[in-house]
Amino acid sequence: MAKKRKTVEDLTESGKGFFADFKKFIMRGNVLDLAIAVVIGNAFNAITNGLVKNIITPLMTYFTSGVSINEWEVVLRDAVLDDAGAVVTEKVSIQYGLWLQSIVDFLIIAFAIFVVLRILHNAENKLNAKKIAAEEAAAAQKKAEEEAAAAKAAKEAEEKAAAEEAQRREYYETVKEQSRLLREISEKLTK
């Protein structure tokens, strides 16, 4: 069997399918939303990093007698220098200041995101106040209708139970009356 060679037209057609699918993928809303989120996230990260590095860290350095949080450490072993001043053995230290700075960065970023989302949520609520009020009214009306239907069903069940009880009483009264009549007949026959 001879292998079928692909023609230029076949390759072009398969290429159109691939590139058409790729174009559909790129133009989907999710991908575009993700790209926008990454760009805005990077810009927001630059703003928060600037806030931390340029405002908060200098203030904390001022209040800690000129020592930056990043420089806070516990030295386990000092560096050993030779006569020429070259480092023979590196300094070993626990740099807890860098860890604390990461925590401060995280808290500030989380707080900033919280504030932005809260502002956006409040703005959305104000813009959609009529829609939200209508949805709440519809939900309240639906709840009232369900409660009314439940009350009606309960009343019907109560009426049905009362009717059954009345039938039962009437049946027992009938049985008592028949028993009384049978006793009378029996007494008259025995006399």
Residue, then its C-alpha position, 0 to 999 in steps of 0.5 A: m500500500a502506498k502512503k497517501r501524501k498530503t497535498v498543500e490544500d490538505l495542509t492548508e485546510s488542517g492549518k485553518g482548523f487549528f488556527a481557527d480553533f486557536k482563535k476561538f480559544i483566545m477570543r473566549g471570554n474566560v481567556l480575555d477575562l483572565a488576561i485582564a485580571v493578570v494585567i490589573g493584578n500586576a498593576f495592583n501589586a505595584i501599587t501595594n508594593g510601593l505602599v509597603k516599600n515607600i510609606i509603611t517600611p520607612l515609618m516602621t524603620y523610623f519607629t525602630s530607631g533606624v533599623s529596617i524590618n528586613e535587617w532584623e536577624v539573630v546571628l548564630r555565627d558571625a562571618v570570619l574574615d581573613d587579614a585581607g578582609a575577604v570572607v572566609t566563612e559566611k555569616v549564619s543568621i535567622q532572618y526573621g525580619l524578612w519573614l515579618q516583612s512578608i507577613v506585613d506585605f500579605l496583610i496590607i495586600a489582603f486589606a487593600i483587596f478587601v477594601v477595593l472589593r467592599i467598595l465595588h460591592n457597595a457600588e454594585n448594590k447601589l446601582n442594582a438597588k431596585k433589582i435587589a429590592a424587586e428580588e427580595a419582594a418576589a422572594a417575600q411574596k413567594k414565601a408568603e404564598e408558600e406559607a398560605a398554601a401550607a396553612k390551607a393544606a393544614k386546615e384541609a387536613e384538620e377538616k378532613a380529620a374532623a369529618e372522619e371523626a364525625q363519621r366514626r362517631e356517627y358509626y358508633e352511635t349507629v352501632k349503639e342504636q342497633s345494639r339497643l334495638l337488638r336487645e329490645i327485640s331479644e327481650k321481647l322475644t324471650k318474654 
